[in-house]
Amino acid sequence: MPDVQQSPDQRSLKGDTSTDYPGEAAVTFDFHGFRIVARSIGDPVRVSDITADFSLFTTAPGGHHDLEIIFHDFASRPTLPRLQAVQHTPRNVVYRDGERSFLDYGGRALSVISDGGRRCEIHSDDRHLAHEAAFLTVLSHVGAHFDHSGRTRVHALGLEAGGRAVLLLLPSSGGKTTMALRMLQTDGVRVLSEDSPLMRRDGSIDPFPIRIGVRPGTPIPDVPASMRLDIERMEFGPKTLIDMQAFESRLSGPVPIGAILIGKRFTTGHSRIVPLPRRAAIRPLISDAVVGLGLYQGVEFVLQSSALELFGKGGLALSRLRTSLAIARRAEVHRFEMGPGIEQTGDVLEAFLRDFAARNAGD
């Protein structure tokens, strides 16, 4: 991974370092067959930042790409004609002009999407804003690719123990990151994804190890400074990003589903894990996978005229539901009652995973 603490002229970029233009930096990613190239002319830190998010997906340059992201300074943004806004989100306002879509980030950045969504040009002088716009663009396009290739993202912490996957379903800010950092230091446990593992209809879970974001005050393991990056976000405040290369030896490959833990927070009392019938997983999976609450899907909506059009094309909701039901049928299901004690909650999860691994050792 590039050293985020170095100055741009000292920075060593992993991936495509082509020089189609003087001073250009570039990186190429491959997400299960979906290839993205990100380029920046004159400011390699933009490429360095996005590489830190997806470092384990970098690949050799060349060949085709499905999406091209180009970073520009703000002064180079196009002058827009008088256009009526077609969508408003907490992050941006969306305009359309024929085949092009424009995402205006409060007058501080402008993303121009063209070529049927295959090209995204980000104009901004704000490093953090340009980084966030690029990160969300990648997540959105890759999420659409996963849907089309038979993989359904689920908003969950994905762990592996005893050769099987355990999904911990929790809402945003529910504690997935805290649990992930602890499990990354726990013998016998590996991580599939801190936020969005990939479910398949055959009952397997694919890894999706992207950067981990921790809030100020969260204890961080002994990670080199070169694998950390402090950022400011549009809506949710500052975070420190940790490049997953720091934990590469603790990451899992694809494994069959084993258990689903439905996390519930409580104000008092001890944490515990209680068995439930399989059907209890259906409603949470509809929320966290079929609807995809907590998963960024913005560009898909930008490129469609409505949410109904998005879900109508190809029976997207039905496909996600079938995958969710296939996973639920193959998993044991539990309610994870999480009390206020972080250490005791982690102890309970560790104990469950040890027992789970022992029970599945002979499979």
Contacts in CASP RR format, 6 or more apart in sequence:
PFRMAT RR
TARGET T0000
AUTHOR 0000-0000-0000
METHOD contacts of the structure
MODEL  1
MPDVQQSPDQRSLKGDTSTDYPGEAAVTFDFHGFRIVARSIGDPVRVSDI
TADFSLFTTAPGGHHDLEIIFHDFASRPTLPRLQAVQHTPRNVVYRDGER
SFLDYGGRALSVISDGGRRCEIHSDDRHLAHEAAFLTVLSHVGAHFDHSG
RTRVHALGLEAGGRAVLLLLPSSGGKTTMALRMLQTDGVRVLSEDSPLMR
RDGSIDPFPIRIGVRPGTPIPDVPASMRLDIERMEFGPKTLIDMQAFESR
LSGPVPIGAILIGKRFTTGHSRIVPLPRRAAIRPLISDAVVGLGLYQGVE
FVLQSSALELFGKGGLALSRLRTSLAIARRAEVHRFEMGPGIEQTGDVLE
AFLRDFAARNAGD
1 14 0 8 1.000
1 51 0 8 1.000
1 52 0 8 1.000
1 55 0 8 1.000
1 226 0 8 1.000
1 227 0 8 1.000
1 243 0 8 1.000
1 245 0 8 1.000
2 11 0 8 1.000
2 12 0 8 1.000
2 13 0 8 1.000
2 14 0 8 1.000
2 47 0 8 1.000
2 48 0 8 1.000
2 51 0 8 1.000
2 52 0 8 1.000
3 10 0 8 1.000
3 11 0 8 1.000
3 12 0 8 1.000
3 226 0 8 1.000
4 48 0 8 1.000
4 49 0 8 1.000
4 52 0 8 1.000
4 226 0 8 1.000
4 228 0 8 1.000
4 229 0 8 1.000
5 225 0 8 1.000
5 226 0 8 1.000
8 43 0 8 1.000
8 44 0 8 1.000
8 45 0 8 1.000
8 48 0 8 1.000
11 44 0 8 1.000
11 45 0 8 1.000
11 48 0 8 1.000
13 25 0 8 1.000
13 26 0 8 1.000
13 27 0 8 1.000
13 44 0 8 1.000
13 47 0 8 1.000
13 48 0 8 1.000
13 51 0 8 1.000
14 27 0 8 1.000
14 51 0 8 1.000
14 55 0 8 1.000
14 58 0 8 1.000
15 26 0 8 1.000
15 27 0 8 1.000
15 28 0 8 1.000
15 51 0 8 1.000
15 58 0 8 1.000
15 59 0 8 1.000
15 60 0 8 1.000
15 61 0 8 1.000
16 26 0 8 1.000
16 27 0 8 1.000
16 28 0 8 1.000
16 37 0 8 1.000
16 60 0 8 1.000
16 61 0 8 1.000
16 62 0 8 1.000
17 25 0 8 1.000
17 26 0 8 1.000
17 61 0 8 1.000
18 24 0 8 1.000
18 26 0 8 1.000
18 61 0 8 1.000
20 26 0 8 1.000
20 39 0 8 1.000
21 41 0 8 1.000
23 41 0 8 1.000
23 42 0 8 1.000
23 44 0 8 1.000
24 39 0 8 1.000
24 40 0 8 1.000
24 41 0 8 1.000
24 42 0 8 1.000
25 39 0 8 1.000
25 40 0 8 1.000
25 42 0 8 1.000
25 43 0 8 1.000
25 44 0 8 1.000
25 46 0 8 1.000
25 47 0 8 1.000
25 48 0 8 1.000
26 37 0 8 1.000
26 38 0 8 1.000
26 39 0 8 1.000
26 40 0 8 1.000
26 47 0 8 1.000
26 61 0 8 1.000
27 37 0 8 1.000
27 38 0 8 1.000
27 47 0 8 1.000
27 50 0 8 1.000
27 51 0 8 1.000
27 58 0 8 1.000
28 35 0 8 1.000
28 36 0 8 1.000
28 37 0 8 1.000
28 58 0 8 1.000
28 59 0 8 1.000
28 60 0 8 1.000
28 61 0 8 1.000
28 62 0 8 1.000
28 65 0 8 1.000
29 35 0 8 1.000
29 36 0 8 1.000
29 37 0 8 1.000
29 38 0 8 1.000
29 54 0 8 1.000
29 57 0 8 1.000
29 58 0 8 1.000
29 59 0 8 1.000
29 138 0 8 1.000
30 57 0 8 1.000
30 59 0 8 1.000
31 54 0 8 1.000
31 57 0 8 1.000
31 142 0 8 1.000
31 145 0 8 1.000
31 146 0 8 1.000
32 145 0 8 1.000
32 146 0 8 1.000
32 149 0 8 1.000
32 151 0 8 1.000
32 206 0 8 1.000
33 145 0 8 1.000
33 149 0 8 1.000
34 66 0 8 1.000
34 67 0 8 1.000
34 141 0 8 1.000
34 142 0 8 1.000
34 145 0 8 1.000
34 149 0 8 1.000
35 59 0 8 1.000
35 63 0 8 1.000
35 64 0 8 1.000
35 65 0 8 1.000
35 66 0 8 1.000
35 67 0 8 1.000
36 65 0 8 1.000
36 66 0 8 1.000
36 67 0 8 1.000
36 68 0 8 1.000
36 69 0 8 1.000
36 138 0 8 1.000
36 141 0 8 1.000
36 142 0 8 1.000
37 61 0 8 1.000
37 65 0 8 1.000
37 67 0 8 1.000
37 68 0 8 1.000
37 69 0 8 1.000
38 46 0 8 1.000
38 47 0 8 1.000
38 50 0 8 1.000
38 51 0 8 1.000
38 68 0 8 1.000
38 69 0 8 1.000
38 70 0 8 1.000
38 71 0 8 1.000
38 134 0 8 1.000
39 47 0 8 1.000
39 68 0 8 1.000
39 69 0 8 1.000
39 70 0 8 1.000
39 71 0 8 1.000
40 46 0 8 1.000
40 47 0 8 1.000
40 70 0 8 1.000
40 71 0 8 1.000
41 70 0 8 1.000
41 71 0 8 1.000
41 72 0 8 1.000
43 71 0 8 1.000
43 73 0 8 1.000
45 127 0 8 1.000
46 71 0 8 1.000
46 127 0 8 1.000
46 130 0 8 1.000
46 131 0 8 1.000
46 134 0 8 1.000
47 71 0 8 1.000
49 127 0 8 1.000
49 131 0 8 1.000
49 134 0 8 1.000
49 229 0 8 1.000
50 69 0 8 1.000
50 131 0 8 1.000
50 134 0 8 1.000
50 135 0 8 1.000
50 138 0 8 1.000
51 58 0 8 1.000
52 211 0 8 1.000
52 227 0 8 1.000
52 229 0 8 1.000
52 241 0 8 1.000
52 243 0 8 1.000
53 135 0 8 1.000
53 138 0 8 1.000
53 210 0 8 1.000
53 211 0 8 1.000
53 241 0 8 1.000
54 138 0 8 1.000
54 210 0 8 1.000
54 211 0 8 1.000
55 211 0 8 1.000
55 243 0 8 1.000
55 244 0 8 1.000
55 245 0 8 1.000
56 209 0 8 1.000
56 210 0 8 1.000
56 244 0 8 1.000
56 245 0 8 1.000
56 248 0 8 1.000
56 251 0 8 1.000
66 118 0 8 1.000
66 141 0 8 1.000
66 145 0 8 1.000
67 117 0 8 1.000
67 118 0 8 1.000
67 119 0 8 1.000
67 120 0 8 1.000
67 137 0 8 1.000
67 138 0 8 1.000
67 141 0 8 1.000
68 118 0 8 1.000
68 119 0 8 1.000
68 120 0 8 1.000
69 120 0 8 1.000
69 121 0 8 1.000
69 122 0 8 1.000
69 134 0 8 1.000
69 137 0 8 1.000
69 138 0 8 1.000
70 119 0 8 1.000
70 120 0 8 1.000
70 121 0 8 1.000
70 122 0 8 1.000
71 122 0 8 1.000
71 124 0 8 1.000
71 130 0 8 1.000
71 134 0 8 1.000
72 121 0 8 1.000
72 122 0 8 1.000
72 123 0 8 1.000
72 124 0 8 1.000
73 123 0 8 1.000
73 124 0 8 1.000
73 125 0 8 1.000
74 108 0 8 1.000
74 109 0 8 1.000
74 110 0 8 1.000
74 123 0 8 1.000
74 124 0 8 1.000
74 125 0 8 1.000
74 126 0 8 1.000
75 125 0 8 1.000
76 123 0 8 1.000
77 110 0 8 1.000
77 112 0 8 1.000
77 123 0 8 1.000
78 110 0 8 1.000
78 112 0 8 1.000
80 95 0 8 1.000
80 97 0 8 1.000
80 102 0 8 1.000
81 97 0 8 1.000
83 95 0 8 1.000
83 96 0 8 1.000
83 97 0 8 1.000
83 102 0 8 1.000
84 95 0 8 1.000
85 93 0 8 1.000
85 94 0 8 1.000
85 95 0 8 1.000
86 94 0 8 1.000
86 95 0 8 1.000
86 96 0 8 1.000
87 93 0 8 1.000
87 94 0 8 1.000
87 301 0 8 1.000
87 302 0 8 1.000
88 94 0 8 1.000
89 298 0 8 1.000
90 234 0 8 1.000
90 235 0 8 1.000
91 105 0 8 1.000
91 136 0 8 1.000
91 234 0 8 1.000
91 235 0 8 1.000
92 103 0 8 1.000
92 104 0 8 1.000
92 105 0 8 1.000
92 106 0 8 1.000
92 111 0 8 1.000
93 103 0 8 1.000
93 104 0 8 1.000
93 106 0 8 1.000
94 101 0 8 1.000
94 102 0 8 1.000
94 103 0 8 1.000
94 104 0 8 1.000
94 302 0 8 1.000
95 101 0 8 1.000
95 102 0 8 1.000
95 104 0 8 1.000
96 102 0 8 1.000
99 114 0 8 1.000
99 115 0 8 1.000
99 116 0 8 1.000
100 112 0 8 1.000
100 113 0 8 1.000
100 114 0 8 1.000
101 112 0 8 1.000
101 113 0 8 1.000
101 114 0 8 1.000
101 302 0 8 1.000
101 303 0 8 1.000
102 110 0 8 1.000
102 111 0 8 1.000
102 112 0 8 1.000
102 113 0 8 1.000
103 110 0 8 1.000
103 111 0 8 1.000
103 113 0 8 1.000
103 133 0 8 1.000
103 302 0 8 1.000
104 110 0 8 1.000
105 111 0 8 1.000
105 124 0 8 1.000
105 129 0 8 1.000
105 133 0 8 1.000
105 234 0 8 1.000
108 124 0 8 1.000
108 126 0 8 1.000
108 129 0 8 1.000
109 122 0 8 1.000
109 123 0 8 1.000
109 124 0 8 1.000
109 126 0 8 1.000
109 129 0 8 1.000
109 130 0 8 1.000
109 133 0 8 1.000
110 122 0 8 1.000
110 123 0 8 1.000
110 124 0 8 1.000
111 120 0 8 1.000
111 121 0 8 1.000
111 122 0 8 1.000
111 123 0 8 1.000
111 133 0 8 1.000
111 137 0 8 1.000
112 120 0 8 1.000
112 121 0 8 1.000
112 123 0 8 1.000
113 119 0 8 1.000
113 120 0 8 1.000
113 299 0 8 1.000
113 302 0 8 1.000
113 303 0 8 1.000
114 121 0 8 1.000
116 303 0 8 1.000
117 141 0 8 1.000
117 299 0 8 1.000
117 303 0 8 1.000
120 134 0 8 1.000
120 137 0 8 1.000
120 299 0 8 1.000
122 130 0 8 1.000
122 133 0 8 1.000
122 134 0 8 1.000
122 137 0 8 1.000
124 130 0 8 1.000
124 133 0 8 1.000
128 231 0 8 1.000
128 232 0 8 1.000
128 233 0 8 1.000
129 234 0 8 1.000
131 231 0 8 1.000
132 231 0 8 1.000
132 233 0 8 1.000
132 234 0 8 1.000
136 296 0 8 1.000
136 298 0 8 1.000
136 299 0 8 1.000
137 299 0 8 1.000
139 295 0 8 1.000
139 296 0 8 1.000
140 296 0 8 1.000
140 297 0 8 1.000
140 298 0 8 1.000
140 299 0 8 1.000
140 300 0 8 1.000
141 299 0 8 1.000
143 153 0 8 1.000
143 295 0 8 1.000
143 297 0 8 1.000
143 300 0 8 1.000
144 297 0 8 1.000
144 299 0 8 1.000
144 300 0 8 1.000
146 152 0 8 1.000
146 153 0 8 1.000
146 198 0 8 1.000
147 316 0 8 1.000
147 319 0 8 1.000
147 320 0 8 1.000
150 200 0 8 1.000
150 201 0 8 1.000
150 319 0 8 1.000
150 323 0 8 1.000
151 198 0 8 1.000
151 199 0 8 1.000
151 200 0 8 1.000
151 206 0 8 1.000
152 198 0 8 1.000
152 199 0 8 1.000
152 200 0 8 1.000
152 289 0 8 1.000
152 319 0 8 1.000
152 320 0 8 1.000
152 323 0 8 1.000
152 324 0 8 1.000
153 196 0 8 1.000
153 197 0 8 1.000
153 198 0 8 1.000
153 199 0 8 1.000
153 208 0 8 1.000
153 289 0 8 1.000
153 292 0 8 1.000
153 295 0 8 1.000
154 167 0 8 1.000
154 169 0 8 1.000
154 196 0 8 1.000
154 197 0 8 1.000
154 198 0 8 1.000
154 199 0 8 1.000
154 285 0 8 1.000
154 288 0 8 1.000
154 289 0 8 1.000
154 292 0 8 1.000
154 324 0 8 1.000
155 169 0 8 1.000
155 171 0 8 1.000
155 172 0 8 1.000
155 195 0 8 1.000
155 196 0 8 1.000
155 288 0 8 1.000
155 289 0 8 1.000
155 292 0 8 1.000
155 293 0 8 1.000
155 294 0 8 1.000
155 295 0 8 1.000
156 167 0 8 1.000
156 168 0 8 1.000
156 169 0 8 1.000
156 170 0 8 1.000
156 176 0 8 1.000
156 193 0 8 1.000
156 195 0 8 1.000
156 196 0 8 1.000
156 197 0 8 1.000
156 288 0 8 1.000
157 167 0 8 1.000
157 168 0 8 1.000
157 170 0 8 1.000
157 176 0 8 1.000
157 179 0 8 1.000
157 180 0 8 1.000
157 183 0 8 1.000
157 191 0 8 1.000
157 193 0 8 1.000
157 194 0 8 1.000
157 195 0 8 1.000
158 165 0 8 1.000
158 166 0 8 1.000
158 167 0 8 1.000
158 168 0 8 1.000
158 191 0 8 1.000
158 192 0 8 1.000
158 193 0 8 1.000
158 194 0 8 1.000
158 197 0 8 1.000
158 205 0 8 1.000
159 165 0 8 1.000
159 166 0 8 1.000
159 167 0 8 1.000
159 168 0 8 1.000
159 183 0 8 1.000
159 189 0 8 1.000
159 190 0 8 1.000
159 191 0 8 1.000
159 192 0 8 1.000
159 252 0 8 1.000
159 353 0 8 1.000
160 166 0 8 1.000
160 189 0 8 1.000
160 190 0 8 1.000
160 191 0 8 1.000
160 192 0 8 1.000
160 252 0 8 1.000
160 253 0 8 1.000
160 255 0 8 1.000
161 188 0 8 1.000
161 189 0 8 1.000
161 190 0 8 1.000
161 353 0 8 1.000
161 354 0 8 1.000
161 356 0 8 1.000
161 357 0 8 1.000
161 360 0 8 1.000
162 188 0 8 1.000
162 356 0 8 1.000
162 357 0 8 1.000
162 360 0 8 1.000
162 361 0 8 1.000
163 255 0 8 1.000
163 256 0 8 1.000
163 357 0 8 1.000
163 360 0 8 1.000
164 255 0 8 1.000
164 256 0 8 1.000
164 257 0 8 1.000
164 258 0 8 1.000
164 259 0 8 1.000
164 356 0 8 1.000
164 360 0 8 1.000
164 363 0 8 1.000
165 192 0 8 1.000
165 197 0 8 1.000
165 204 0 8 1.000
165 205 0 8 1.000
165 252 0 8 1.000
165 255 0 8 1.000
165 256 0 8 1.000
165 257 0 8 1.000
165 258 0 8 1.000
165 259 0 8 1.000
166 258 0 8 1.000
166 259 0 8 1.000
166 260 0 8 1.000
166 261 0 8 1.000
166 353 0 8 1.000
166 356 0 8 1.000
167 197 0 8 1.000
167 205 0 8 1.000
167 257 0 8 1.000
167 259 0 8 1.000
167 260 0 8 1.000
167 261 0 8 1.000
167 327 0 8 1.000
167 331 0 8 1.000
168 176 0 8 1.000
168 179 0 8 1.000
168 261 0 8 1.000
168 263 0 8 1.000
168 336 0 8 1.000
168 349 0 8 1.000
169 260 0 8 1.000
169 261 0 8 1.000
169 262 0 8 1.000
169 263 0 8 1.000
169 284 0 8 1.000
169 285 0 8 1.000
169 288 0 8 1.000
170 176 0 8 1.000
170 263 0 8 1.000
171 293 0 8 1.000
171 294 0 8 1.000
172 294 0 8 1.000
174 265 0 8 1.000
176 194 0 8 1.000
176 195 0 8 1.000
177 194 0 8 1.000
177 212 0 8 1.000
177 213 0 8 1.000
177 214 0 8 1.000
177 215 0 8 1.000
177 218 0 8 1.000
178 218 0 8 1.000
178 342 0 8 1.000
179 345 0 8 1.000
179 346 0 8 1.000
179 349 0 8 1.000
180 191 0 8 1.000
180 194 0 8 1.000
180 212 0 8 1.000
181 212 0 8 1.000
181 214 0 8 1.000
181 218 0 8 1.000
181 219 0 8 1.000
181 220 0 8 1.000
181 221 0 8 1.000
182 346 0 8 1.000
182 349 0 8 1.000
182 350 0 8 1.000
183 189 0 8 1.000
183 191 0 8 1.000
183 349 0 8 1.000
183 350 0 8 1.000
183 353 0 8 1.000
184 191 0 8 1.000
184 221 0 8 1.000
184 247 0 8 1.000
184 250 0 8 1.000
185 221 0 8 1.000
186 350 0 8 1.000
186 353 0 8 1.000
188 353 0 8 1.000
188 354 0 8 1.000
188 357 0 8 1.000
189 350 0 8 1.000
189 353 0 8 1.000
190 250 0 8 1.000
190 251 0 8 1.000
190 252 0 8 1.000
190 253 0 8 1.000
191 207 0 8 1.000
191 209 0 8 1.000
191 247 0 8 1.000
191 250 0 8 1.000
191 251 0 8 1.000
191 252 0 8 1.000
192 205 0 8 1.000
192 206 0 8 1.000
192 207 0 8 1.000
192 208 0 8 1.000
192 209 0 8 1.000
192 251 0 8 1.000
192 252 0 8 1.000
192 253 0 8 1.000
192 255 0 8 1.000
193 207 0 8 1.000
193 208 0 8 1.000
193 209 0 8 1.000
193 210 0 8 1.000
194 209 0 8 1.000
194 210 0 8 1.000
194 212 0 8 1.000
194 213 0 8 1.000
195 210 0 8 1.000
196 208 0 8 1.000
196 210 0 8 1.000
196 295 0 8 1.000
197 205 0 8 1.000
197 206 0 8 1.000
197 207 0 8 1.000
197 208 0 8 1.000
198 205 0 8 1.000
198 206 0 8 1.000
198 207 0 8 1.000
198 208 0 8 1.000
199 205 0 8 1.000
199 206 0 8 1.000
199 257 0 8 1.000
199 289 0 8 1.000
199 323 0 8 1.000
199 324 0 8 1.000
199 326 0 8 1.000
199 327 0 8 1.000
200 206 0 8 1.000
200 323 0 8 1.000
201 322 0 8 1.000
201 323 0 8 1.000
201 326 0 8 1.000
202 326 0 8 1.000
203 256 0 8 1.000
203 257 0 8 1.000
203 326 0 8 1.000
203 327 0 8 1.000
203 330 0 8 1.000
204 254 0 8 1.000
204 255 0 8 1.000
204 256 0 8 1.000
204 257 0 8 1.000
205 254 0 8 1.000
205 255 0 8 1.000
205 256 0 8 1.000
205 257 0 8 1.000
205 327 0 8 1.000
206 253 0 8 1.000
206 254 0 8 1.000
207 251 0 8 1.000
207 252 0 8 1.000
207 253 0 8 1.000
207 254 0 8 1.000
209 244 0 8 1.000
209 247 0 8 1.000
209 251 0 8 1.000
210 244 0 8 1.000
211 241 0 8 1.000
211 242 0 8 1.000
211 243 0 8 1.000
211 244 0 8 1.000
212 241 0 8 1.000
212 242 0 8 1.000
212 244 0 8 1.000
213 239 0 8 1.000
213 240 0 8 1.000
213 241 0 8 1.000
213 242 0 8 1.000
214 220 0 8 1.000
214 239 0 8 1.000
214 240 0 8 1.000
214 242 0 8 1.000
215 238 0 8 1.000
215 239 0 8 1.000
216 238 0 8 1.000
216 239 0 8 1.000
216 240 0 8 1.000
218 240 0 8 1.000
220 228 0 8 1.000
220 240 0 8 1.000
220 242 0 8 1.000
221 246 0 8 1.000
223 242 0 8 1.000
223 246 0 8 1.000
224 246 0 8 1.000
227 242 0 8 1.000
227 243 0 8 1.000
227 245 0 8 1.000
227 246 0 8 1.000
228 240 0 8 1.000
228 241 0 8 1.000
228 242 0 8 1.000
228 243 0 8 1.000
229 240 0 8 1.000
229 241 0 8 1.000
229 243 0 8 1.000
230 238 0 8 1.000
230 239 0 8 1.000
230 240 0 8 1.000
230 241 0 8 1.000
231 238 0 8 1.000
231 239 0 8 1.000
231 240 0 8 1.000
231 241 0 8 1.000
232 238 0 8 1.000
233 239 0 8 1.000
244 251 0 8 1.000
256 330 0 8 1.000
257 327 0 8 1.000
257 330 0 8 1.000
257 331 0 8 1.000
258 330 0 8 1.000
258 331 0 8 1.000
258 332 0 8 1.000
258 356 0 8 1.000
258 360 0 8 1.000
259 331 0 8 1.000
259 332 0 8 1.000
259 333 0 8 1.000
259 334 0 8 1.000
259 356 0 8 1.000
260 281 0 8 1.000
260 284 0 8 1.000
260 285 0 8 1.000
260 327 0 8 1.000
260 328 0 8 1.000
260 331 0 8 1.000
260 332 0 8 1.000
260 333 0 8 1.000
260 334 0 8 1.000
261 273 0 8 1.000
261 334 0 8 1.000
261 335 0 8 1.000
261 336 0 8 1.000
261 349 0 8 1.000
261 352 0 8 1.000
262 276 0 8 1.000
262 280 0 8 1.000
262 281 0 8 1.000
262 284 0 8 1.000
262 333 0 8 1.000
262 334 0 8 1.000
262 335 0 8 1.000
262 336 0 8 1.000
263 335 0 8 1.000
263 336 0 8 1.000
263 337 0 8 1.000
263 338 0 8 1.000
264 335 0 8 1.000
264 336 0 8 1.000
264 337 0 8 1.000
264 338 0 8 1.000
265 338 0 8 1.000
265 339 0 8 1.000
266 337 0 8 1.000
266 338 0 8 1.000
266 339 0 8 1.000
266 340 0 8 1.000
267 339 0 8 1.000
267 340 0 8 1.000
268 339 0 8 1.000
268 340 0 8 1.000
269 339 0 8 1.000
269 340 0 8 1.000
270 339 0 8 1.000
270 344 0 8 1.000
270 348 0 8 1.000
271 336 0 8 1.000
271 337 0 8 1.000
271 338 0 8 1.000
271 339 0 8 1.000
271 341 0 8 1.000
271 344 0 8 1.000
271 345 0 8 1.000
271 346 0 8 1.000
271 348 0 8 1.000
272 337 0 8 1.000
272 348 0 8 1.000
273 334 0 8 1.000
273 335 0 8 1.000
273 336 0 8 1.000
273 337 0 8 1.000
273 348 0 8 1.000
273 349 0 8 1.000
273 352 0 8 1.000
274 334 0 8 1.000
274 335 0 8 1.000
274 337 0 8 1.000
275 332 0 8 1.000
275 333 0 8 1.000
275 334 0 8 1.000
276 333 0 8 1.000
276 334 0 8 1.000
276 335 0 8 1.000
277 333 0 8 1.000
278 328 0 8 1.000
278 329 0 8 1.000
278 331 0 8 1.000
278 332 0 8 1.000
278 333 0 8 1.000
279 328 0 8 1.000
280 333 0 8 1.000
280 335 0 8 1.000
281 327 0 8 1.000
281 328 0 8 1.000
281 331 0 8 1.000
281 333 0 8 1.000
282 324 0 8 1.000
282 325 0 8 1.000
282 328 0 8 1.000
285 324 0 8 1.000
285 325 0 8 1.000
285 327 0 8 1.000
285 328 0 8 1.000
286 321 0 8 1.000
286 324 0 8 1.000
287 293 0 8 1.000
288 294 0 8 1.000
289 320 0 8 1.000
289 323 0 8 1.000
289 324 0 8 1.000
290 317 0 8 1.000
290 320 0 8 1.000
290 321 0 8 1.000
290 324 0 8 1.000
300 310 0 8 1.000
301 307 0 8 1.000
301 310 0 8 1.000
304 310 0 8 1.000
304 313 0 8 1.000
310 316 0 8 1.000
311 317 0 8 1.000
334 352 0 8 1.000
336 348 0 8 1.000
336 349 0 8 1.000
338 345 0 8 1.000
339 345 0 8 1.000
END
